[in-house]
């Protein structure tokens, strides 16, 4: 019996190691809050910035790229061509500087939204993307093929509703529009248009502005499916052994 339990334990450990991957973080150098926020959320990450740009190899070896909020920072380490080719999974683009507010408050709603956005971005297969509010430049590094136009420089407070697509994504689980409002400065960018595959997730100012958009659907990771199958098979085998 001990040997059987040891086999189960080893397989689970090996499986979790094989499918565990760190996030890749791009810090524009605004205030370091993206690093502090992910540390507070216990999310391991590798760091990139203007001096260490994001490469195709980086995107190929990580589950998700998280771009911190930008206020007079340096985005030169992000290439639209690299992002366009390397981001193949789920995407969340938001005007919220959720990293800053995860650190400085309101930590609960901001941290929940940030954590669940990362989970969603990682869940679709391929490499996902979470990009947080860009006050200064409004995401100039996004691929032109995505068809996204934006307006930055906003200091807005009010989130009025979540869309059906936003609720289905899970990024707002346990949250209300009131939770996403009145952060001091709740969001700094709005989305004016977007291309095929993207949808509005969150609306502000009495539904007159789009605060968050996304792309993709929640798909169980292959590792989770494989481990679930291995676990179920081993449990069945152990039960049969016990019955003999």
MARLUMKE-64287 format. One record per residue: x, y, z of N, C-alpha, C in turn; residue in three letters; residue number from 1. Coordinates in steps of 0.1 Angstrom, whole numbers, always signed. Layout:
BEGIN
<pt <X, Y, Z>, <X, Y, Z>, <X, Y, Z>, 'ALA', NUM>;
...
***
This chain:
BEGIN
<pt <+8, -12, +0>, <+0, +0, +0>, <+9, +13, +0>, 'UNK', 1>;
<pt <+19, +13, +8>, <+28, +24, +9>, <+35, +27, -5>, 'UNK', 2>;
<pt <+38, +16, -12>, <+45, +17, -25>, <+35, +23, -35>, 'UNK', 3>;
<pt <+22, +19, -34>, <+12, +24, -43>, <+10, +39, -41>, 'UNK', 4>;
<pt <+9, +43, -28>, <+8, +58, -25>, <+20, +66, -30>, 'UNK', 5>;
<pt <+32, +60, -29>, <+44, +66, -33>, <+44, +69, -48>, 'UNK', 6>;
<pt <+39, +59, -56>, <+38, +60, -70>, <+28, +72, -74>, 'UNK', 7>;
<pt <+17, +72, -67>, <+7, +83, -69>, <+14, +97, -66>, 'UNK', 8>;
<pt <+21, +98, -55>, <+27, +110, -51>, <+38, +115, -61>, 'UNK', 9>;
<pt <+46, +105, -66>, <+56, +109, -75>, <+51, +114, -88>, 'UNK', 10>;
<pt <+40, +107, -93>, <+34, +111, -106>, <+28, +125, -105>, 'UNK', 11>;
<pt <+21, +127, -94>, <+15, +141, -92>, <+26, +151, -91>, 'UNK', 12>;
<pt <+37, +149, -84>, <+47, +159, -83>, <+54, +161, -97>, 'UNK', 13>;
<pt <+57, +150, -104>, <+63, +152, -117>, <+53, +159, -127>, 'UNK', 14>;
<pt <+40, +156, -126>, <+31, +162, -135>, <+29, +177, -132>, 'UNK', 15>;
<pt <+29, +181, -119>, <+27, +195, -116>, <+40, +203, -120>, 'UNK', 16>;
<pt <+52, +196, -119>, <+64, +203, -123>, <+64, +205, -138>, 'UNK', 17>;
<pt <+60, +195, -145>, <+61, +196, -159>, <+52, +207, -165>, 'UNK', 18>;
<pt <+41, +210, -158>, <+31, +219, -164>, <+31, +232, -156>, 'UNK', 19>;
<pt <+39, +234, -146>, <+40, +247, -139>, <+49, +256, -147>, 'UNK', 20>;
<pt <+45, +268, -149>, <+53, +278, -157>, <+51, +291, -150>, 'UNK', 21>;
<pt <+62, +299, -150>, <+61, +312, -145>, <+55, +322, -155>, 'UNK', 22>;
<pt <+51, +333, -150>, <+46, +344, -158>, <+58, +352, -163>, 'UNK', 23>;
<pt <+57, +358, -174>, <+67, +368, -179>, <+61, +381, -177>, 'UNK', 24>;
<pt <+68, +390, -170>, <+63, +403, -166>, <+72, +414, -174>, 'UNK', 25>;
<pt <+65, +423, -180>, <+72, +435, -185>, <+68, +447, -176>, 'UNK', 26>;
<pt <+79, +453, -171>, <+77, +464, -162>, <+82, +477, -169>, 'UNK', 27>;
<pt <+72, +486, -173>, <+76, +498, -180>, <+85, +508, -171>, 'UNK', 28>;
<pt <+86, +505, -158>, <+94, +513, -150>, <+87, +525, -143>, 'UNK', 29>;
<pt <+73, +523, -143>, <+65, +534, -137>, <+68, +535, -122>, 'UNK', 30>;
<pt <+66, +524, -115>, <+68, +525, -100>, <+71, +511, -94>, 'UNK', 31>;
<pt <+72, +501, -103>, <+75, +488, -98>, <+63, +480, -92>, 'UNK', 32>;
<pt <+51, +486, -93>, <+40, +480, -87>, <+36, +466, -93>, 'UNK', 33>;
<pt <+39, +464, -106>, <+36, +451, -112>, <+44, +440, -105>, 'UNK', 34>;
<pt <+56, +443, -102>, <+64, +433, -95>, <+59, +430, -81>, 'UNK', 35>;
<pt <+56, +441, -74>, <+51, +440, -60>, <+37, +433, -60>, 'UNK', 36>;
<pt <+29, +436, -70>, <+15, +430, -70>, <+16, +415, -72>, 'UNK', 37>;
<pt <+24, +410, -82>, <+25, +396, -84>, <+32, +389, -72>, 'UNK', 38>;
<pt <+41, +395, -66>, <+47, +390, -54>, <+36, +388, -43>, 'UNK', 39>;
<pt <+28, +398, -41>, <+17, +398, -31>, <+7, +387, -35>, 'UNK', 40>;
<pt <+6, +384, -48>, <-4, +373, -52>, <+3, +360, -53>, 'UNK', 41>;
<pt <+15, +359, -49>, <+23, +346, -49>, <+24, +340, -63>, 'UNK', 42>;
<pt <+25, +349, -73>, <+27, +344, -87>, <+42, +346, -91>, 'UNK', 43>;
<pt <+48, +335, -94>, <+62, +336, -98>, <+63, +342, -112>, 'UNK', 44>;
<pt <+74, +349, -114>, <+76, +356, -127>, <+90, +358, -130>, 'UNK', 45>;
<pt <+93, +359, -144>, <+105, +364, -149>, <+103, +378, -154>, 'UNK', 46>;
<pt <+113, +386, -152>, <+112, +401, -155>, <+118, +405, -167>, 'UNK', 47>;
<pt <+111, +413, -175>, <+117, +420, -187>, <+113, +435, -186>, 'UNK', 48>;
<pt <+122, +443, -193>, <+120, +458, -193>, <+127, +463, -205>, 'UNK', 49>;
<pt <+128, +476, -206>, <+134, +482, -218>, <+148, +478, -220>, 'UNK', 50>;
<pt <+155, +475, -210>, <+169, +470, -211>, <+170, +455, -214>, 'UNK', 51>;
<pt <+159, +448, -212>, <+159, +434, -214>, <+145, +431, -221>, 'UNK', 52>;
<pt <+145, +433, -235>, <+132, +432, -242>, <+126, +418, -242>, 'UNK', 53>;
<pt <+113, +418, -244>, <+105, +405, -246>, <+109, +400, -259>, 'UNK', 54>;
<pt <+113, +387, -260>, <+117, +380, -272>, <+107, +369, -276>, 'UNK', 55>;
<pt <+108, +365, -288>, <+99, +353, -292>, <+102, +341, -283>, 'UNK', 56>;
<pt <+115, +339, -280>, <+118, +328, -271>, <+112, +329, -257>, 'UNK', 57>;
<pt <+111, +341, -252>, <+104, +344, -239>, <+90, +339, -240>, 'UNK', 58>;
<pt <+83, +344, -251>, <+69, +341, -252>, <+66, +326, -254>, 'UNK', 59>;
<pt <+76, +319, -261>, <+74, +305, -263>, <+77, +297, -251>, 'UNK', 60>;
<pt <+83, +302, -240>, <+86, +295, -228>, <+78, +299, -216>, 'UNK', 61>;
<pt <+68, +307, -218>, <+60, +312, -207>, <+45, +310, -211>, 'UNK', 62>;
<pt <+36, +309, -201>, <+22, +307, -203>, <+15, +321, -205>, 'UNK', 63>;
<pt <+21, +332, -200>, <+14, +344, -200>, <+24, +356, -199>, 'UNK', 64>;
<pt <+21, +366, -207>, <+29, +379, -205>, <+20, +389, -198>, 'UNK', 65>;
<pt <+25, +395, -187>, <+17, +405, -180>, <+25, +418, -181>, 'UNK', 66>;
<pt <+18, +428, -187>, <+24, +441, -189>, <+19, +451, -178>, 'UNK', 67>;
<pt <+28, +456, -170>, <+24, +465, -159>, <+18, +479, -164>, 'UNK', 68>;
<pt <+11, +486, -156>, <+5, +498, -159>, <+16, +508, -163>, 'UNK', 69>;
<pt <+13, +518, -171>, <+23, +527, -176>, <+19, +542, -174>, 'UNK', 70>;
<pt <+28, +549, -167>, <+27, +563, -166>, <+41, +569, -168>, 'UNK', 71>;
<pt <+44, +574, -180>, <+57, +580, -184>, <+68, +569, -183>, 'UNK', 72>;
<pt <+64, +557, -185>, <+74, +546, -185>, <+80, +544, -199>, 'UNK', 73>;
<pt <+88, +533, -200>, <+95, +530, -213>, <+89, +516, -218>, 'UNK', 74>;
<pt <+83, +517, -230>, <+77, +505, -236>, <+85, +500, -247>, 'UNK', 75>;
<pt <+97, +505, -249>, <+105, +501, -261>, <+109, +486, -261>, 'UNK', 76>;
<pt <+108, +479, -249>, <+111, +465, -249>, <+100, +456, -253>, 'UNK', 77>;
<pt <+89, +462, -258>, <+78, +455, -264>, <+77, +457, -279>, 'UNK', 78>;
<pt <+78, +447, -287>, <+77, +448, -301>, <+63, +442, -306>, 'UNK', 79>;
<pt <+56, +450, -314>, <+43, +446, -319>, <+44, +433, -327>, 'UNK', 80>;
<pt <+55, +432, -335>, <+57, +420, -343>, <+59, +408, -334>, 'UNK', 81>;
<pt <+67, +409, -324>, <+70, +398, -315>, <+57, +394, -307>, 'UNK', 82>;
<pt <+50, +404, -302>, <+37, +402, -295>, <+27, +395, -305>, 'UNK', 83>;
<pt <+26, +400, -317>, <+16, +395, -326>, <+19, +380, -330>, 'UNK', 84>;
<pt <+31, +377, -331>, <+34, +363, -334>, <+34, +354, -322>, 'UNK', 85>;
<pt <+38, +359, -311>, <+40, +351, -299>, <+28, +349, -290>, 'UNK', 86>;
<pt <+18, +359, -290>, <+6, +358, -282>, <-4, +350, -289>, 'UNK', 87>;
<pt <-6, +337, -285>, <-15, +328, -293>, <-27, +323, -284>, 'UNK', 88>;
<pt <-27, +328, -272>, <-38, +324, -263>, <-48, +335, -259>, 'UNK', 89>;
<pt <-54, +333, -248>, <-64, +343, -243>, <-57, +357, -240>, 'UNK', 90>;
<pt <-65, +367, -241>, <-60, +381, -239>, <-70, +389, -231>, 'UNK', 91>;
<pt <-64, +396, -221>, <-72, +406, -214>, <-65, +420, -215>, 'UNK', 92>;
<pt <-71, +430, -220>, <-66, +443, -221>, <-75, +452, -213>, 'UNK', 93>;
<pt <-70, +460, -204>, <-78, +467, -195>, <-72, +481, -192>, 'UNK', 94>;
<pt <-81, +491, -190>, <-77, +504, -186>, <-74, +505, -171>, 'UNK', 95>;
<pt <-77, +495, -163>, <-74, +495, -149>, <-59, +493, -146>, 'UNK', 96>;
<pt <-54, +501, -137>, <-40, +499, -132>, <-41, +490, -120>, 'UNK', 97>;
<pt <-46, +478, -122>, <-49, +468, -112>, <-37, +464, -104>, 'UNK', 98>;
<pt <-25, +465, -110>, <-13, +462, -102>, <-10, +472, -92>, 'UNK', 99>;
<pt <-11, +485, -95>, <-9, +496, -85>, <-19, +494, -74>, 'UNK', 100>;
<pt <-31, +492, -77>, <-42, +491, -66>, <-41, +478, -59>, 'UNK', 101>;
<pt <-35, +467, -64>, <-33, +455, -57>, <-23, +458, -45>, 'UNK', 102>;
<pt <-14, +467, -48>, <-4, +471, -38>, <-9, +482, -28>, 'UNK', 103>;
<pt <-16, +492, -34>, <-19, +504, -26>, <-34, +505, -23>, 'UNK', 104>;
<pt <-42, +496, -27>, <-56, +496, -24>, <-65, +502, -35>, 'UNK', 105>;
<pt <-78, +497, -36>, <-84, +486, -27>, <-78, +473, -31>, 'UNK', 106>;
<pt <-70, +467, -22>, <-63, +455, -26>, <-72, +443, -29>, 'UNK', 107>;
<pt <-83, +442, -23>, <-92, +430, -25>, <-97, +429, -40>, 'UNK', 108>;
<pt <-105, +439, -44>, <-110, +439, -58>, <-99, +439, -68>, 'UNK', 109>;
<pt <-89, +448, -67>, <-79, +449, -77>, <-71, +436, -78>, 'UNK', 110>;
<pt <-67, +430, -66>, <-60, +417, -66>, <-68, +406, -72>, 'UNK', 111>;
<pt <-81, +405, -69>, <-89, +395, -74>, <-90, +396, -89>, 'UNK', 112>;
<pt <-93, +408, -94>, <-94, +410, -109>, <-80, +407, -116>, 'UNK', 113>;
<pt <-69, +411, -110>, <-56, +408, -116>, <-53, +393, -117>, 'UNK', 114>;
<pt <-56, +387, -105>, <-53, +372, -104>, <-62, +364, -114>, 'UNK', 115>;
<pt <-75, +368, -115>, <-84, +361, -123>, <-81, +364, -138>, 'UNK', 116>;
<pt <-76, +376, -141>, <-73, +379, -155>, <-61, +370, -159>, 'UNK', 117>;
<pt <-51, +369, -150>, <-39, +360, -154>, <-44, +346, -155>, 'UNK', 118>;
<pt <-53, +341, -147>, <-58, +327, -148>, <-64, +325, -161>, 'UNK', 119>;
<pt <-73, +335, -165>, <-80, +334, -178>, <-70, +334, -190>, 'UNK', 120>;
<pt <-60, +343, -189>, <-50, +344, -200>, <-42, +331, -201>, 'UNK', 121>;
<pt <-40, +324, -190>, <-32, +312, -191>, <-40, +300, -195>, 'UNK', 122>;
<pt <-54, +301, -195>, <-62, +289, -196>, <-65, +285, -210>, 'UNK', 123>;
<pt <-62, +293, -220>, <-67, +291, -233>, <-58, +283, -242>, 'UNK', 124>;
<pt <-47, +278, -237>, <-37, +272, -245>, <-28, +283, -252>, 'UNK', 125>;
<pt <-16, +279, -256>, <-7, +289, -261>, <-2, +299, -251>, 'UNK', 126>;
<pt <+2, +311, -255>, <+7, +321, -246>, <-3, +332, -245>, 'UNK', 127>;
<pt <-8, +335, -233>, <-17, +346, -231>, <-11, +359, -228>, 'UNK', 128>;
<pt <-20, +369, -227>, <-15, +383, -224>, <-25, +390, -215>, 'UNK', 129>;
<pt <-20, +397, -205>, <-27, +406, -197>, <-20, +420, -197>, 'UNK', 130>;
<pt <-26, +430, -202>, <-20, +443, -203>, <-29, +453, -195>, 'UNK', 131>;
<pt <-22, +460, -185>, <-29, +469, -176>, <-28, +483, -181>, 'UNK', 132>;
<pt <-36, +492, -175>, <-38, +505, -179>, <-26, +513, -184>, 'UNK', 133>;
<pt <-27, +519, -196>, <-16, +527, -201>, <-20, +541, -202>, 'UNK', 134>;
<pt <-18, +549, -192>, <-22, +563, -191>, <-15, +571, -202>, 'UNK', 135>;
<pt <-2, +569, -204>, <+7, +578, -212>, <+6, +575, -227>, 'UNK', 136>;
<pt <+5, +563, -231>, <+7, +560, -245>, <-5, +551, -251>, 'UNK', 137>;
<pt <-13, +545, -242>, <-25, +538, -247>, <-21, +526, -256>, 'UNK', 138>;
<pt <-11, +518, -252>, <-8, +505, -258>, <-3, +507, -273>, 'UNK', 139>;
<pt <+7, +514, -275>, <+12, +516, -289>, <+18, +503, -294>, 'UNK', 140>;
<pt <+22, +494, -286>, <+29, +482, -290>, <+19, +470, -294>, 'UNK', 141>;
<pt <+6, +472, -293>, <-3, +462, -297>, <-2, +460, -312>, 'UNK', 142>;
<pt <-3, +447, -317>, <-2, +445, -332>, <-13, +452, -339>, 'UNK', 143>;
<pt <-10, +458, -350>, <-20, +465, -359>, <-31, +455, -363>, 'UNK', 144>;
<pt <-27, +443, -365>, <-36, +433, -370>, <-48, +430, -361>, 'UNK', 145>;
<pt <-46, +434, -348>, <-57, +432, -338>, <-67, +443, -339>, 'UNK', 146>;
<pt <-65, +453, -347>, <-75, +463, -350>, <-80, +471, -338>, 'UNK', 147>;
<pt <-71, +474, -328>, <-75, +480, -316>, <-71, +495, -316>, 'UNK', 148>;
<pt <-81, +503, -313>, <-78, +518, -311>, <-82, +521, -297>, 'UNK', 149>;
<pt <-74, +530, -291>, <-76, +533, -277>, <-75, +549, -274>, 'UNK', 150>;
<pt <-79, +553, -263>, <-77, +566, -258>, <-71, +565, -244>, 'UNK', 151>;
<pt <-60, +572, -242>, <-54, +572, -228>, <-55, +585, -221>, 'UNK', 152>;
<pt <-48, +587, -211>, <-48, +599, -203>, <-61, +601, -195>, 'UNK', 153>;
<pt <-68, +591, -192>, <-81, +592, -185>, <-79, +590, -170>, 'UNK', 154>;
<pt <-87, +597, -162>, <-88, +596, -148>, <-102, +594, -144>, 'UNK', 155>;
<pt <-107, +582, -145>, <-121, +579, -144>, <-124, +570, -132>, 'UNK', 156>;
<pt <-136, +571, -126>, <-139, +564, -114>, <-150, +553, -115>, 'UNK', 157>;
<pt <-159, +555, -125>, <-171, +547, -125>, <-172, +536, -135>, 'UNK', 158>;
<pt <-173, +524, -130>, <-176, +512, -138>, <-191, +509, -137>, 'UNK', 159>;
<pt <-198, +508, -148>, <-212, +507, -147>, <-218, +493, -149>, 'UNK', 160>;
<pt <-210, +484, -157>, <-216, +471, -159>, <-205, +462, -165>, 'UNK', 161>;
<pt <-207, +449, -163>, <-199, +438, -170>, <-208, +433, -181>, 'UNK', 162>;
<pt <-202, +429, -193>, <-209, +423, -204>, <-210, +408, -202>, 'UNK', 163>;
<pt <-219, +402, -210>, <-220, +388, -209>, <-207, +381, -212>, 'UNK', 164>;
<pt <-199, +386, -222>, <-186, +380, -225>, <-177, +381, -213>, 'UNK', 165>;
<pt <-177, +393, -207>, <-169, +395, -195>, <-172, +386, -184>, 'UNK', 166>;
<pt <-185, +384, -181>, <-189, +375, -170>, <-185, +360, -174>, 'UNK', 167>;
<pt <-187, +357, -186>, <-183, +343, -190>, <-168, +340, -189>, 'UNK', 168>;
<pt <-160, +350, -190>, <-145, +348, -190>, <-141, +344, -176>, 'UNK', 169>;
<pt <-148, +348, -166>, <-144, +346, -152>, <-135, +356, -146>, 'UNK', 170>;
<pt <-131, +366, -153>, <-122, +376, -147>, <-129, +385, -136>, 'UNK', 171>;
<pt <-142, +385, -137>, <-150, +393, -127>, <-157, +384, -116>, 'UNK', 172>;
<pt <-153, +372, -115>, <-159, +363, -105>, <-159, +369, -91>, 'UNK', 173>;
<pt <-170, +370, -84>, <-170, +375, -71>, <-169, +390, -70>, 'UNK', 174>;
<pt <-170, +397, -81>, <-168, +411, -82>, <-181, +418, -87>, 'UNK', 175>;
<pt <-183, +430, -83>, <-194, +438, -89>, <-189, +451, -95>, 'UNK', 176>;
<pt <-196, +458, -104>, <-192, +470, -109>, <-188, +480, -98>, 'UNK', 177>;
<pt <-195, +480, -87>, <-191, +489, -76>, <-177, +486, -70>, 'UNK', 178>;
<pt <-174, +473, -70>, <-160, +469, -66>, <-149, +474, -75>, 'UNK', 179>;
<pt <-152, +476, -87>, <-142, +481, -97>, <-143, +496, -99>, 'UNK', 180>;
<pt <-151, +503, -91>, <-152, +517, -91>, <-146, +524, -79>, 'UNK', 181>;
<pt <-144, +537, -80>, <-140, +545, -69>, <-127, +540, -63>, 'UNK', 182>;
<pt <-117, +537, -71>, <-104, +533, -66>, <-95, +545, -64>, 'UNK', 183>;
<pt <-100, +557, -65>, <-92, +569, -65>, <-90, +574, -79>, 'UNK', 184>;
<pt <-84, +565, -87>, <-84, +566, -102>, <-86, +552, -107>, 'UNK', 185>;
<pt <-99, +549, -111>, <-102, +535, -114>, <-97, +530, -127>, 'UNK', 186>;
<pt <-97, +538, -138>, <-91, +534, -150>, <-86, +546, -158>, 'UNK', 187>;
<pt <-76, +543, -167>, <-68, +553, -174>, <-69, +552, -189>, 'UNK', 188>;
<pt <-75, +542, -194>, <-76, +539, -209>, <-89, +534, -212>, 'UNK', 189>;
<pt <-94, +538, -224>, <-107, +532, -229>, <-104, +526, -243>, 'UNK', 190>;
<pt <-112, +517, -247>, <-111, +510, -259>, <-122, +514, -269>, 'UNK', 191>;
<pt <-117, +520, -280>, <-127, +526, -289>, <-131, +517, -300>, 'UNK', 192>;
<pt <-123, +508, -304>, <-126, +498, -314>, <-116, +486, -313>, 'UNK', 193>;
<pt <-120, +475, -319>, <-112, +463, -318>, <-116, +453, -330>, 'UNK', 194>;
<pt <-107, +444, -333>, <-109, +435, -344>, <-116, +422, -340>, 'UNK', 195>;
<pt <-116, +413, -350>, <-123, +401, -349>, <-117, +393, -337>, 'UNK', 196>;
<pt <-125, +386, -330>, <-121, +377, -319>, <-121, +384, -306>, 'UNK', 197>;
<pt <-121, +398, -306>, <-122, +405, -293>, <-136, +409, -290>, 'UNK', 198>;
<pt <-139, +411, -277>, <-152, +415, -272>, <-150, +425, -260>, 'UNK', 199>;
<pt <-160, +433, -259>, <-161, +442, -247>, <-164, +434, -235>, 'UNK', 200>;
<pt <-157, +436, -224>, <-159, +428, -212>, <-165, +437, -200>, 'UNK', 201>;
<pt <-162, +450, -201>, <-165, +459, -189>, <-167, +473, -195>, 'UNK', 202>;
<pt <-178, +479, -189>, <-182, +493, -194>, <-181, +503, -183>, 'UNK', 203>;
<pt <-178, +515, -186>, <-178, +526, -176>, <-186, +538, -180>, 'UNK', 204>;
<pt <-187, +548, -171>, <-195, +560, -174>, <-208, +557, -180>, 'UNK', 205>;
<pt <-217, +550, -173>, <-230, +547, -177>, <-230, +540, -191>, 'UNK', 206>;
<pt <-221, +531, -192>, <-219, +522, -204>, <-215, +530, -216>, 'UNK', 207>;
<pt <-210, +542, -215>, <-205, +550, -226>, <-191, +547, -230>, 'UNK', 208>;
<pt <-183, +540, -222>, <-169, +537, -224>, <-166, +523, -222>, 'UNK', 209>;
<pt <-157, +517, -230>, <-153, +503, -228>, <-140, +503, -220>, 'UNK', 210>;
<pt <-140, +497, -209>, <-129, +497, -199>, <-120, +485, -202>, 'UNK', 211>;
<pt <-125, +474, -204>, <-118, +461, -206>, <-123, +454, -218>, 'UNK', 212>;
<pt <-114, +448, -226>, <-118, +439, -237>, <-110, +426, -235>, 'UNK', 213>;
<pt <-114, +416, -242>, <-107, +403, -241>, <-109, +395, -254>, 'UNK', 214>;
<pt <-101, +384, -254>, <-102, +375, -265>, <-100, +361, -260>, 'UNK', 215>;
<pt <-108, +352, -264>, <-106, +338, -261>, <-117, +332, -252>, 'UNK', 216>;
<pt <-115, +319, -249>, <-125, +312, -240>, <-117, +304, -231>, 'UNK', 217>;
<pt <-123, +301, -219>, <-116, +292, -209>, <-116, +278, -215>, 'UNK', 218>;
<pt <-104, +273, -216>, <-102, +259, -221>, <-93, +252, -211>, 'UNK', 219>;
<pt <-97, +240, -206>, <-88, +233, -196>, <-74, +231, -202>, 'UNK', 220>;
<pt <-64, +234, -194>, <-50, +232, -199>, <-48, +217, -201>, 'UNK', 221>;
<pt <-40, +213, -212>, <-37, +199, -214>, <-31, +192, -202>, 'UNK', 222>;
<pt <-23, +199, -194>, <-17, +192, -183>, <-28, +188, -173>, 'UNK', 223>;
<pt <-38, +197, -171>, <-48, +194, -161>, <-56, +182, -166>, 'UNK', 224>;
<pt <-59, +181, -179>, <-67, +170, -184>, <-59, +157, -182>, 'UNK', 225>;
<pt <-45, +157, -186>, <-37, +146, -185>, <-36, +141, -170>, 'UNK', 226>;
<pt <-34, +150, -161>, <-32, +147, -147>, <-45, +141, -142>, 'UNK', 227>;
<pt <-57, +147, -146>, <-69, +142, -142>, <-71, +128, -146>, 'UNK', 228>;
<pt <-68, +125, -159>, <-69, +111, -164>, <-60, +101, -156>, 'UNK', 229>;
<pt <-47, +105, -154>, <-38, +97, -146>, <-43, +94, -132>, 'UNK', 230>;
<pt <-48, +105, -126>, <-53, +103, -112>, <-65, +94, -111>, 'UNK', 231>;
<pt <-74, +96, -121>, <-86, +87, -121>, <-82, +73, -123>, 'UNK', 232>;
<pt <-73, +70, -133>, <-68, +57, -135>, <-62, +50, -124>, 'UNK', 233>;
<pt <-53, +58, -117>, <-46, +52, -105>, <-56, +49, -94>, 'UNK', 234>;
<pt <-65, +58, -91>, <-75, +56, -81>, <-83, +43, -84>, 'UNK', 235>;
<pt <-87, +41, -96>, <-94, +29, -100>, <-86, +17, -98>, 'UNK', 236>;
<pt <-73, +17, -102>, <-64, +6, -101>, <-62, +2, -86>, 'UNK', 237>;
<pt <-61, +12, -77>, <-59, +10, -63>, <-71, +4, -57>, 'UNK', 238>;
<pt <-83, +8, -61>, <-95, +2, -56>, <-97, -12, -60>, 'UNK', 239>;
<pt <-93, -15, -73>, <-94, -29, -77>, <-84, -38, -69>, 'UNK', 240>;
<pt <-72, -33, -67>, <-62, -40, -59>, <-67, -43, -45>, 'UNK', 241>;
<pt <-74, -33, -39>, <-79, -35, -25>, <-90, -45, -25>, 'UNK', 242>;
<pt <-98, -46, -36>, <-109, -55, -37>, <-104, -70, -38>, 'UNK', 243>;
<pt <-92, -71, -43>, <-87, -85, -45>, <-84, -92, -32>, 'UNK', 244>;
***
